[in-house]
Amino acid sequence: MPLHEIGNYSISFLQVLDEHGNLDEELEPELSEEQLIRVYRSMVLAREVDQRMLNLQRQGRMGTFAPCTGQEAAVCGPTLAMTPKDWFVCSFRETPGRLMRGETILQTFLYYNGYEEGNLLPPASRTLPVSVPVSTQIPHAVGIAYAMKYRGEKDSAVVAFFGDGGTSQGDFHEALNFASLWRVPVVFICQNNQWAISVPRNKQSHSKTLAQKAIAYDMPGIQVDGNDALAMYKATREALDNAYVGEGPTLIEAITYRLLMHTTSDDPKKYRSEEEVQEWWQRDPIPRLKRYLERKGIWNELIQAEMDDEIKKEIEAAVKELEQKTDFKPDAPFDHVFGTPHQEIEEQRADFLANLAEFGKKGAAHG
């Protein structure tokens, strides 16, 4: 039998605003002034929260965390496209979206200062806790979407965020396989920030794009300028609309860049050049969106100054409240290892409390 073609596949790239803020008017999404200002303010807020946490961590007043600087548009654009009925499933670099979904600055600070209470959001928010293990949250997103379909929920879907490194994990492929097979309402957003800790994108996969991995699972895939908030909104909105009407999942690859370290325990200068970093600073998503707002006549330096002052006050108030809190039970983690008491765990608890008391005595003696 002669060879014959089974299918012909391609992947498209979407950009609405280029790095200079120039607009493709034909692709411009219909957003109100309120929506545009909300997404811009959320991006600026996340950037400032990042910087404040970095300062606190370097001063020994905050635990380690994963900065989101440079990736704000890749998260805020999709979050703007979501509704309260949609589920937000993230990894560990989606602080901008979590703040948009109702997490307070204080909760963010608490979580990254070692208090799991900061990760507790009301069930009605449909926002899952931070997930640190790479890609394990992706099958969870598919499970939630399957339950929604089983229950007959309408006009709701799941948006799952993960990094480029996550696409090298089996969880990613298993999740996409079942999502497509079951045609569940889930939007996969890969934040391709070019580095999986110290491993560059070109050493993770030989695929020309990560978006094309959708082809193997017979679902739509698109590559988007992840530093373009408008493009990210548009791509996510279209994917959600398709999910709402039963057309199944979509994979979005957001091309972005991690401008700071992987986490605060990492030194990126050991594996990437300063020239590369500076090149990506020129594509910073925040000035890009700001120029767009200014050209639309809905933003100026006076409004910017007022917003910056508001954000500074909000962050400082959260820092103050964080450092005044003394009502946390230090041995709470031992309460949740098992559902019932266990002698070995109780022995460990006693040892922990004894060490804590001894540390407190030494601190008082040196005070």
N, C-alpha and C positions, 0 to 999 in steps of 0.2 A: 504494500500500500504506500502511496506517495506521502511525504511529509505535508502537513497542513497546519496553518496557524490556529491556535486555540483562542488566543486573546492578544490584544495590543494595549499596553499599559503606559501611563505617564503620570508624573507628579508636577503639580503647579506650585508657583511661588507667589505669595500675596504680600504686597506692600502698599499702604495708603499714604503714609507720610515718610519721606526719605529723611536721612540724618540731618538735613538742613531745614526741615520743617516744610518742605514743598509738598503740596497736596495733589493727589490724583482725584480730581473732582468727581469723576465717574464712579469711583469706588468709595467715596466718602459715606460713612454710615449716617443714618438719621438719628442724631443725638441732641437732646435739649441742652441748653446752657447749664442747667443744674447737673445733668449727668456728666458733662465734660469737666465741670469744676470739681465734682465729686471724685472722679478718677484721678485728676491731676493732684488734688489735695491729698488723696490717699497715697499716691506715689511719693510725694514730698514728705508726708508724715512717716512713712516706712523708712525712707532714707535717713531721716533725723533720728528715729528710734534706733536704727542700726548704729549710727555714729555714737549715740549716747551709751548704748550697751557696750560698744567697743571701748569707749573711755572707761566705763565702770569696770569692765573685765580687766583692762590693763592696770587698774588701780586696786585690783583684788576685791572688788565689791560686787562682782557678777561672775557667774560660771561661764563655761565655754558655750559658744553658740555659732550658728552658721549664718553669716551675713547674706543679705539679699541685694546689696547694692549693685546696680546695673541690671537687675532682672525685674524691676518693679512693673514695667509695662506688660511683661509676659504673664504676670499674675493678676494685676489690677484690671487689665482689659477683659479677660475672661470672667472675672468676678463681677464686673459691671453687667455682663451679659446674662448672669444668672438671676434667678428669682429665689425668694425664701423657700420655695417648694423643692428646689434643687439641692442635692447633697454635695458638699465640698470635702473632698478626700485629698489630703496633702501629704507631702513628705516632711522635710525640715527647713525648706527655704521659701516658704509661702506666707511669711508674716504679713506682707501687704494685703493679701486676700483675707487672712484671718481677721485683721483689724477691720476690713470692710464688712465682714460678716458678723461683727458684734463683739469680738474679743477686745477687751480693754488693754490699754498700754500696761496697766498694772499687772494684768494676768500674764502678759508676755514676759514682763520682768520677773514675776514670781517663778514661772516655769523655768526660765534660763538661770535662775538663781537656786535651782534645786528643789523647788516646791511643786510637786505634782498637782497641787490644787490649782495652779495657774492654767493647767491643761483641761480643766473642767468647764465645759460650756453647757448651757441648757439644751436638752434634747431637741427642743423646737427649732434650734438654730441649724440643725442638720449639718453640723460641721464636726468632722471627726478629729480626734486628738492628733498632735504631731506624731509622725511615724519616722523613727530614725533608721531602722534597718532598710537597706536599699531595696526598693520595689515591692516590699511585702504588702503595701497598701493597695496595690493595683488589683489583685484578686478580690480584696475586700470590696472595692468599688463595683466590681462585676457582680459580686454576691448581693450587694444592696440593690443594684439595678435589676437583678433577677427577681428579687422579692417585690420590688415596685411593680414590675410587669405582672407577676403572679397575682398580686393584690388588685390589679386593675387601676393603679394610680394614673391619672392623666396630667398632662402639662407639667411633668417633672422628670428630671434626669439626674445623673451623677457626673460630676466633673472630677477627674483624677489627675493630679499633678505628680510628675517624677522627673528625674534628670536623665541626661544622655547615658550615664553609666547604668541606669536601671534597665535600659533596653538590652543589656548584655546578660541579664539575669533570666532564669527560667520562668520566674513569676510573671514577667512581662509577656512572654509568648503564650503561656498557659491562659493568662487573662484575656488576651486578644482573641485567642482561639475560641474560648467559650463565649465571649461577648458576641462574636460574629455568628457562632453557631446558634445561639439563643436569640440573637437580634435584640439585645437588651439596650435600654436607653442610657448609654454612657459615652462621655467624651474624654478621650485620653489626650492629655497635654504633656508632651515631652519638652522640658526646658533644656534645650541643647546649649549649655553654657561653655562648650568646647573642652571642658576638663572634668574628668571623674577623679576627683582629688588631684593626683599628679599624673594621671594617664590622659593624654590628649585624644581628641575625638578620632584622629586617623589611626590610632592604635587600638581602638575599641571595636571598630567595624569597618569592613571594606566596602560597605554599601555607600553609594554616592550620596544618598540622603537617608535619614532615619525615618522620614515620612513614608518612604517606599516599602517599609516593612508591613504597612497596612495591606499592600497588594496580596501578600501571601495568605491573608485572612479574609480576603474579599470584602474589605470595607473601604470607605473613602479615606484618603490620606492627603494632607496638604502641608507644604512647608510655608511658614509665615515669618516675616521680620518680627522677631520677638521683642525688639526695642521700639516697636510701633504700636502704641496702645490702641489706636483705631483699627489697625489690621487684626490685632488679637481679639478685639471685641467682635469685629465682623465675622471672622472665621468661627469663633465660638458660638456666636448667635445663630449662624446658619446650621452648625452642627447640632445645637440644642433643638432648633426647630425641627430638624429631621428626626432627632431622637423622640421628640414629643409625639410625632405621628406614626411611630412604629417602624421607622426606617433603619433602626439599629445604630451601632457605634461609629465613631469617627476618630481618626488619629491625627493630631495636629503637632507638627514639629516646630517649636518656637526657636528661631535662631537668635541667641542672645549671648551674654558673656558675664562671667563672675568677675567683677572688677576688684574684689578684695580676696581674702583668703578663703579656703574651703571652710574651715572653722578657725576659731581664734587660737587653736593649738597648731596651726599649719603655717609654714613659711613658703608662700608661692614663688618667691625669688629663686628658690632652689631648682625649680623645674620650668619656669617660663620667663621670657624676656620682658624687660621694662618697655621695650619698643612695641611689643604686641599689646601690652596693657594700655599704653598711651593711645594706640590706634583705636582701641575699642572705647576709650573715654570720649573720643570724638563722636561716637554714636550713642552717647548717653541718652536714654529715653526721656529724662525729665526736661532738659532744655528744648528738646525736639517738640514735645507737646506744648510747652510754654509758648514757643514761637507761634505755634498754630493758634493757640487761644488769643494771643496778642493780635494776630492778623485778622481774627474774627471780630476783634473789638470788644472782647468780653474780659480782658485781662490787662493789667498795667502794673507798674512798679509799686504804686501805692497799695493796691489790693494785695500784692505779693508781700509787702512789708507787714501788713496787718495779719495776713495768714501766718507768716513766719513767727510773729510774736505770739499768736494764739497757740501754735504748735509747741513752741518753746515752753510756754507756761503749762500746757497739758503734760508734757514730758517731765518737767521738773516736779510737778505735783505728784506724778506717779512715782518718781524716784523717792520723794520724801515719804510717801505712804509706804512704799516697799521697806524702807530702812527703819520705819517706826514699828513694823509688825513684829510682835514677839509671842504671838499666841499659837504658833504651830507646835504640834506634838513631835518631838525629835525622833521618836521611835515608831512613828506611824508606818513606815515601810514594812515593819515586821508584822503588822496587823493583816497584811494582804498577801502574804506568801501562800498561805493555804486558807481554806474556808473554816477550818477548825484548828484549835491550838495544838502545837507539836512541841515536845520537850526540847528537841535540838534547836528549834527556832527561838524558844523562850530563853535558852541558855545563851544564845547569840545576842538576844535583846539585852539580857542582864549585863553581858560583857560590854556591849556597846554603851549602855548607860553609865556603867562604872568608869569606862575610859573617858566619857564625856564629862563626868563629874571631876575626874582627876585633871583633865585639861582645863576645866574652869578654875580649879584651885591654883594651878600654875599661872594661869592668866592673871588672876587676882593678885598673886604674890609679886608678879612683875609689873603690876599696874601702878 
